[in-house]
Amino acid sequence: MKYFVIKVMAEEAGFIDSYPRGSPAEWKFDEGISLAKEFPAGGEVSFSDNYPDDRNLYDFQPNLMSDLLVSGRARKLIESLEVANAEWLPVVVKDHKGNVVGPDYAFLNLQGAEDAIDMDRSVYRMDALEKDQIGRVKKLALKYESINTQAKMFRCTMERRLILIREDVHAAFVQAGLTGFRAYEAEGWNGLAL
């Protein structure tokens, strides 16, 4: 089984630079814990005024928080793949003028994490602030036997901001023509998203 690193990136995208007003503390979004009870109902996010010309919507919408902000179309596909650890935090996306342009978006908050990174074979630097987390990957090696065979999209225990997807999920994303993401084969990945 192959796994891919998923990164959100798209050209001239309406860039989102903050969570909805009243959201939980930002660091909580990287923990793999449930936020549904704390997340504001009817949450709204808006295109950043720092990028006034960027207005494109994608299935995976670029954002400063490096989270998975997905369209209703992407959500339906992910739900059809029976990703068991998915928690959806619904929002509407507004443009620079306050008009709703994405009525059915949601942050995909993946629950839990897999002990997927082989710490002996990987080349990395630990995070200066979060001492139990990798800060920078230079060469990723996976510990396949530690990954639950049912895990389709997941955070990595030693780098919870790093999200991996299984090869069948990647194939489904490509086949459906989902936009706004790039995938890199996880084994041997150099930590760069180009």
N, C-alpha and C positions, 0 to 999 in steps of 0.2 A: 504494500500500500504506500502510495506517495502522498506527501503533504505539501501544501503551498502556503507561503506567507502572503497574506492579503493586505494591500495598502490602498487607501482611497486617494485617488488623484485624477484630475480632469482639467481640461483647458477652459479658461474663461467661465469657470463655474461661479455661481453666486455663493460666495464664501461665507460660512456661518462662523461667527467668532465668540458666541457665548450660548450657554444653556438657557432655557426659559427662566424668567423671573420666578423666584421661589423654589428653585431646584435644590437638591441636596448639595453639600459641599463637593467641589470639583473632584477632589481626590477619591471620593467614593465610587466614581464611575469607572475606576481602574481596578477595583477590588474583587470583582466577580461576585458581588453580593446583591441581593434583591433590593431594588430601589422603588418598586412600584407604589408602596404606601407613602413614600416621601415625595414622589415626583408630582408636580402640579398638574391637575386635570385641566384640559384645554390649553396646554402649553404652546407657546409660540416662539419661533426662532426667525431671525431676519438676515437677509444678505448684509454683509458688512459694508458700512459707508467708506471704509478704507479702500474698497475695490469697486468704485461706482460703475464701471463699465462691464463688470463680470456678472452675467445674469443667467447663465445656462443651468438648467436642472438636470441632474443625473440620478440613476438608481442608487448609487452610493454618493452622497453629497459631501464634498470636501468641507472640513471644518477645523478650526484652530485646535480643538480638543483631541483630534486624532481618533475620534470615535466612529462607530459605524452608524451613520444616519442614513436610513434606507427608505426608498419609495414604497408605496403600497404594492407595486408590481413585484419588487424584490422580496418584500415581506411574504407575499403569497407563495412565491417560489420556495423560499426558505421554509415556510410552514409546510409546504407539500413534501419537502425532503425530510420532514419529521426531526428537525433539530431540537432535541429534547431540552437543552439547557438555555433556550432562547427566552428572554424576557423583553417585552416590547413596551417602550415608553413613548406613547403617541404625541406628536406635535404637528402643527401646521407651519409651513414655510411661507414667509412673506418676502416680497421683494423690497428694494430700497425705499419705495413709496408707501409701504404698508399694505399692498395688495396681496391677497392669498394666491400663491402660485403653485404650492404643493400642499393640497388639503389632507393628504393621507400618508404623511411621513412618520417615522418612529425611530428612536434610538434603539439599536439592538444591543441590549445589555446581557452579554453571555455570562451565565452563572458558573461558578466554580473554576477549576483550572486542571490541566493535565501536566504531569511531571514528564514533559516531552523532551526537554533539553538535556543532552548528554554533557554534563559539566566537565568531564574529563577530556573529551575529544573536541569540544567547542573552543573557539578562541574568542574571548570577551573581556570586558572590563566591568567590574561591579559599580553600581550607582553610588555616588558619594553621599547622597542623602538617605536613600532607602537601602540600607546595608544588605538586606536580604534579596535585593533585586538586581538583575543585570542592567547596566546603564547603556552599554554599547556592544553589539555583536559584531565581530569581525569575520568569523567563520562559524556557521551554525552546524551542529551535528545533533541528530535526534536519537533518542532512546526509545526505539519503536516498541519494545516489549512493555514499556511503562504506559503506553497510550491505550486507553480503553478502546476496544474495537468498535464500540458504538459511538465514539466521539467523532462528530462530523465538522463542527466549527468550535474552536475552543481557545481559551487563553492558556499561556504557559505559566506554570507555577513560579518559575524563577524570573520571568519577565511578563507580568500580567498584561502589559500594554501590547504585547506581541500576540497576534491572532493567527492561528493556522486553520486551514480548511483542508478537508480530505479531497483526494483527486476526483471522486465522483461528484462532489459539491462544485468543485472548480469546473468540471465538464458541463454540469447543469447550468452554471452561470454563463459560460461561454455560449452554449447552445441556445439559451434564452435571449442572448444579446444584451445582457445587463451591462450598464455603462457606469463609468466613474471609478473603476478599480483596476489595479494591476496585480498580478500574482507572480510570485517568484518561487521556484522550487526550493523548498525549505532546506533540504540537505545540501550543505556547502554554501548557503546564502551568505553574502558578505556584509549584510546589514544595511546596504544602500537601496534606496527606492529611486530608480532613474526612469 
